[in-house]
Amino acid sequence: MNFLNDRGMTRIEALIMTFLVIIILLLIPPAVLDIKSRIRDKARLSDMEIITKALQKSFVINNSVPASSGLMILDGNDLISRMIEGGFYGADGIKDPLHPNFNYLYQSIDGRSYLIRFCLENNSNGFKRGCNNEIKFDGI
């Protein structure tokens, strides 16, 4: 029994190659989506660093941070984003990469302490997947 075909692959080889290509194509989209979510999480953590540095700088200069009566959504047009755009870091409006589906939330009732809440799509840097992540500052 001769399985070789002078014109190229045998039918069995072609069938095996087809299955391999299908399997590879089925595995690629989840890997790409995972990479995109990790990139968004890195952007979120970078935003948290920018926000906390700006708030710390505000606290050092003014002995206070911007006060809010309740949870403030950081959408790029809010007081915190304007403060950052106003010279601290030159950011172009701080908001979650998937805004409005996900939001950064800020609260400082007394102007001396603050709370920032944010979401992550993966566990990263000690923070958990989901929207229960918090950064707190209790003043001095």
N, C-alpha and C positions, 0 to 999 in steps of 0.2 A: 504494500500500500504506500503510495507516494503522496505525501502531503505538500510537497513543494509545487509551486505554481511558477512557471517561467515568466509570467506576466506581472508578478508582484506578490502580494500577500495572499495567503489562502483564505478561505471564508472564515475559518476558525480564528485566524489571526486578526482579520478585520472585525469580527464580532467582539473579540477580546479588547481590541483597541477602542472600539465604540463604547463599550462598557466603562473602560478606564477614563475616557474623555468625559462621559456623563457623570461619573463619580467626582472627578475633579471639578467640573462645573457646578455641581451641587454643593461642594465644600467652599468655594470661593466667596459667595455672597455673605455668609455669616462671618467669615474672617474680615471682610471689608467693613461690615457694619460694626464689628468689635473695635476695629482700628479707629473708625470715626467717633465712636462713643468715648474712647480713651482720649482722643484729641480734644473733644469738647470738655471732658473732665479736667484735662490739663489747663485749658482756658479758664474754667471756673475757679480752679485753685489759684491760678495766676491773678484773676480778678479779686479773689479774697485777700491775697497778699497786697495788692494795690490799695484796696479799700481800707484794710487795717492799718497800713502805713500812713495813709492820708488822715485817718481818724486819730492815730497816735500823734501825728504832727500837729493836728488841730488841737489836741488835748495839751500838748506841750506849749504851744503858742498862746492859746486862749484859756487854758485851764478848763476846757469843756469840749464836748463834741456836739454836733447839731442835735437838738431835741426833737422828738416826735411824739404825738399824742397816742399813737398806736403803731401797728406794723406798717411800714412804708415800703411799697414795691419799688425796687431800683430798676427803672426802665430806660435809663439813659437821659431822661429829662427831669430827674428828681434833684433834690437839694444836694445829695451826696455826689451824684455824677457831675453836677455843675461845679461843686467844690474841687473835684479832681481835675476837671477840665480847666478850672481856673488857675492852674499853674503848678499843682503839686506833681503830677505825672504826665500831663498832656494826653490823658486817655480820651478816647472818642465816644464817651458815653458808656457807662458800665451797665451791662445787663446780661442775663443768662444767654448762652448761644442759641437756646431753643425758645427764647421769649416770644410769645406770651404763654407757651405751654408750661414753662418752668420759670420761676422768678427768684431773684435774690430779695430777701426781706430784711429790713433794718428797723430797729427800735431802740430809742433812748428816751425814756420818760423824764429823767432828771438831768440830762446833759453831762453827766459824769461817768455813767456806765452805758454800755450798749450791748446789743445782741444782734448777730447777723445769722440768718438761716438761709441754707442753700441746698440744692439737690445735686446728687451725683448718679451717674449711670453704672458705675463700677465701684468696688472698694478701692480706695486710693489714699495713700499718705495718712493712715490712721482714721480716715473718715469712711463711713459705710454707704453702700448703695442705698439710694432713696432720698427722701426730702427731710430727714430728721437731723441733718448736720447743722451744728451751731458753733459760732465763734463768739465768745463772751469776753468783755472787758469790764472790770468792776472799779475802775478809777484808782486813785491812790489814797 
